[in-house]
Amino acid sequence: MNRTERIIWLVCVILTLTVMIGIIECRADTVSQVSLESEVSCGRMGQELIDRGDYELAVSSLEQSLKTHPRSDWLYSLLGRAYFKMGDLELAEAQFRKALDINKNNPVAKRMVLEMRKTQDLLRDRDFYEWMNIAKERAADLVTLVIGVWLGTLLSGISSRFYSHFVRTNFRKALAKKDFDYVTDILEDLQIKREKAQLRMRLRELLNEYDLEEAKEMIIEYVDDREIEDKLVHFLVQIHKKSQVKS
């Protein structure tokens, strides 16, 4: 190959390389443009779904788009907005932070992270105050219950002592007046109410005034209910036996 042929061959090689580089750069620009257009179309579709309120569909669409464009901070910020609209603040914040990892100057992601922090703080404060209010209500209910039980016990004790005094006084007055009908009425009432302590005391007082047979006759004559009569006579006999043993 002479010198002229070598020069021609070298020129051809240079021209061929120049054409190939141009083709490669052209294809790269085309792919980049197509990729950019694809990312924009994905983002627009996600934005439209969010605007329409189809948040679940928007999430699904954007997650699928991010598989193709994993370095798109815009798509991550849109996904964060979709989760935010659904009320899932934790997932929303995670997407916004991914967007900031890719582009720390993403304005939407920065603003939304701050907004969500404020929202979460407000929710925590609300939950705390609600818990405090519930605790106060429970404490108030407990105090009311304790006071009610205490008052009930106190009034019950006072009422019981008053009733005992009333029964004892009236029973003694009836015995003194020989009002046997009233005497046995009191005994019947004590038997029906199962006031055994009071009943035993009244029967002892009856035996202090009358002997056993007289007391039995009084009960049999003035008590109309046979079942109550039998019980009163039984108690009377038992009390009489105990008093005889002690004496």
C-alpha positions in Angstrom: 0.0 0.0 0.0 1.5 3.3 -1.1 1.4 6.5 0.7 -1.7 7.8 -1.2 -3.6 4.7 -0.4 -2.7 4.9 3.2 -4.0 8.4 3.4 -7.3 7.5 1.7 -7.7 4.5 4.1 -7.1 6.7 7.2 -9.6 9.3 6.0 -12.2 6.6 5.5 -11.6 5.2 8.9 -11.9 8.6 10.5 -15.1 9.3 8.6 -16.6 5.9 9.6 -15.8 6.5 13.3 -17.3 10.0 13.1 -20.5 8.7 11.6 -20.7 5.9 14.2 -20.2 8.2 17.1 -22.9 10.5 15.7 -25.3 7.6 15.4 -24.6 6.5 19.0 -25.0 10.0 20.4 -28.2 10.4 18.5 -29.6 7.1 19.8 -28.6 8.1 23.4 -30.4 11.4 23.1 -33.4 9.6 21.7 -33.4 7.0 24.6 -32.9 9.8 27.1 -35.8 11.8 25.6 -38.1 8.8 25.5 -37.2 8.0 29.1 -37.9 11.6 30.2 -41.2 11.6 28.3 -42.1 8.2 29.9 -41.3 9.6 33.4 -43.3 12.7 32.7 -46.3 10.6 31.5 -46.1 8.3 34.5 -46.0 11.3 36.8 -48.9 13.0 35.1 -51.0 9.8 35.3 -50.2 9.5 39.0 -51.1 13.2 39.6 -54.4 12.8 37.8 -55.3 9.8 39.9 -54.5 11.7 43.1 -56.5 14.7 41.9 -59.5 12.3 41.2 -59.2 10.8 44.6 -58.2 7.3 43.3 -55.4 7.1 45.9 -55.0 3.3 45.9 -54.8 3.2 42.1 -52.4 6.1 42.2 -50.2 4.2 44.6 -50.2 1.1 42.5 -49.4 3.1 39.3 -46.6 5.1 40.9 -45.0 2.0 42.5 -45.0 0.3 39.1 -43.5 3.4 37.5 -40.7 3.6 40.1 -39.6 0.2 39.0 -38.7 1.7 35.6 -37.5 5.1 37.1 -36.0 4.2 40.5 -34.1 7.5 40.6 -37.1 9.8 40.1 -37.5 12.0 43.2 -40.6 13.5 41.5 -42.4 10.1 41.4 -41.4 9.4 45.0 -42.9 12.7 46.1 -46.1 11.9 44.2 -46.2 8.5 45.9 -45.7 10.2 49.2 -48.7 12.5 48.5 -50.9 9.5 47.6 -50.1 7.8 50.9 -50.6 11.1 52.7 -54.1 11.4 51.2 -54.9 7.9 52.3 -53.9 8.8 55.9 -50.9 6.6 56.1 -48.4 9.1 57.4 -45.7 6.7 58.1 -45.5 5.3 54.5 -45.9 8.9 53.2 -43.0 10.2 55.1 -40.8 7.2 54.0 -41.5 8.1 50.3 -40.8 11.8 50.8 -37.5 10.9 52.5 -36.5 8.7 49.5 -37.2 11.7 47.3 -35.0 13.8 49.4 -32.2 11.2 49.3 -32.3 11.5 45.5 -32.7 15.3 45.5 -32.3 17.1 48.8 -33.8 20.2 47.3 -37.1 18.6 46.3 -39.5 21.4 47.5 -42.6 19.2 47.8 -40.8 16.5 49.8 -39.3 19.1 52.1 -42.5 20.9 52.7 -44.6 17.7 53.2 -42.1 16.2 55.7 -42.3 19.3 57.8 -46.1 19.3 57.6 -46.4 15.7 58.5 -44.1 16.2 61.5 -46.5 18.9 62.7 -49.5 16.7 62.1 -48.0 13.8 64.0 -47.1 16.1 66.9 -50.7 17.3 66.9 -52.0 13.8 66.9 -49.7 12.8 69.7 -50.8 15.8 71.7 -54.5 15.0 71.0 -54.0 11.4 72.0 -52.3 12.5 75.2 -55.1 14.9 76.1 -57.7 12.3 75.3 -55.9 9.9 77.5 -55.7 12.5 80.3 -59.4 13.2 79.9 -60.3 9.6 80.1 -58.0 9.2 83.2 -59.7 12.2 84.8 -63.2 10.7 84.1 -62.2 7.3 85.5 -60.7 9.0 88.5 -63.9 11.0 89.0 -66.0 7.9 88.6 -63.8 6.1 91.2 -64.0 8.9 93.7 -67.8 9.1 93.2 -68.1 5.3 93.7 -65.9 5.4 96.8 -67.9 8.3 98.3 -71.2 6.6 97.4 -70.1 3.3 99.1 -68.9 5.2 102.1 -72.1 7.2 102.4 -74.1 4.1 101.8 -72.3 2.2 104.6 -72.5 5.2 106.9 -76.3 5.7 106.3 -76.8 2.0 106.5 -75.1 1.9 109.9 -77.1 4.9 111.1 -80.3 3.5 109.8 -79.6 0.1 111.4 -78.9 1.7 114.8 -82.0 3.8 114.5 -84.1 0.8 113.5 -82.8 -1.2 116.4 -83.5 1.6 118.8 -87.0 2.0 117.4 -87.8 -1.7 117.6 -86.4 -2.0 121.1 -88.3 1.0 122.5 -91.6 0.1 120.9 -91.3 -3.5 121.9 -90.7 -2.6 125.6 -93.6 -0.1 125.5 -95.9 -2.7 124.1 -94.8 -5.2 126.7 -95.4 -2.7 129.5 -98.9 -1.9 128.1 -99.6 -5.6 127.6 -100.3 -4.8 124.0 -99.6 -8.4 122.9 -100.9 -7.9 119.4 -98.3 -5.3 118.7 -95.6 -7.3 120.6 -96.2 -10.3 118.2 -96.4 -8.0 115.2 -92.8 -6.8 116.0 -91.6 -10.4 116.4 -93.3 -11.4 113.1 -91.7 -8.5 111.3 -88.2 -9.4 112.7 -88.7 -13.0 111.6 -89.7 -12.0 108.1 -86.8 -9.6 107.7 -84.4 -12.3 109.2 -83.2 -9.9 111.8 -82.0 -12.8 114.0 -79.9 -10.8 116.4 -82.8 -8.4 117.1 -85.3 -11.3 117.3 -83.2 -13.1 119.9 -82.9 -10.0 122.1 -86.7 -9.3 121.9 -87.5 -13.0 122.8 -85.2 -12.8 125.8 -87.0 -9.6 126.9 -90.3 -11.5 126.5 -89.0 -14.4 128.6 -87.8 -11.9 131.2 -91.4 -10.7 131.6 -93.3 -14.0 131.1 -92.4 -17.7 131.6 -92.0 -20.1 128.7 -95.5 -21.4 128.5 -97.1 -17.9 128.8 -94.9 -16.6 126.0 -95.7 -19.6 123.8 -99.4 -19.1 124.3 -99.1 -15.4 123.5 -97.3 -16.3 120.2 -99.8 -19.0 119.3 -102.8 -16.8 120.0 -101.7 -13.6 118.3 -99.6 -14.8 115.3 -101.8 -15.7 112.3 -99.2 -17.3 110.0 -98.6 -20.9 111.1 -95.2 -21.1 109.6 -94.0 -17.9 111.3 -95.6 -19.1 114.5 -93.7 -22.4 114.5 -90.4 -20.6 113.9 -91.0 -18.1 116.7 -92.0 -20.8 119.1 -88.9 -22.8 118.1 -86.6 -19.8 118.6 -88.3 -19.1 122.0 -87.7 -22.6 123.2 -84.1 -22.6 122.1 -83.4 -19.3 123.9 -85.1 -20.6 127.0 -82.9 -23.7 127.0 -79.7 -21.7 126.6 -80.7 -19.4 129.4 -81.4 -22.4 131.6 -78.0 -23.9 130.9 -76.2 -20.6 131.7 -78.1 -20.2 135.0 
